[in-house]
Amino acid sequence: MLDIPNDFPLHKLVSQELMQLCIGSNDIVLRFYQRDEIESMAEKWKPGATIAIDSGFELSDKGRVICAASNEDLGNSAGGLTVLLRQIICSVERLPRNELLLRFSKGHALHLVTDEMGYESFHIELDGDMIDVAAPFSGA
């Protein structure tokens, strides 16, 4: 089982802006930037979190799903995620089954889903720490 540790700083995703979306045939990588906290008038940015999606996602706008993919069609269905470029994460919510819901500045919500078979579903690299996430083992 690859859980999101309770002490993993998911709150540090908030205020990060999606600057790059990389679409592969079997994965999607989201690269974020964050404001650099320095004492200057010029706005400075530094690399932030990276989220790699291996299993699937649902993208919604005002509660309506506008784009979704499972691991079978991940690369082919990921183009709709481009609406998230230049948007800032406003909140992060933990969901059952080790899933996450990221809410963005223009009202979009990205639901990171976990694989039904228990395979690694997404990975988060944040401040030098990396976690691999999968659905909890059901023990059937």
Protein Blocks (a to p, Z undefined) as FASTA:
>chain_A
ZZddfklcfklmgopacfbdcddfkbccdddddddddddfbdcdddddddddfkbccdde
ehiafbdcdfklmmmmmmmmmmmgopacfbdcddehhiacdddfkopacdddddfklpaf
bdcdeehiacddddddehZZ
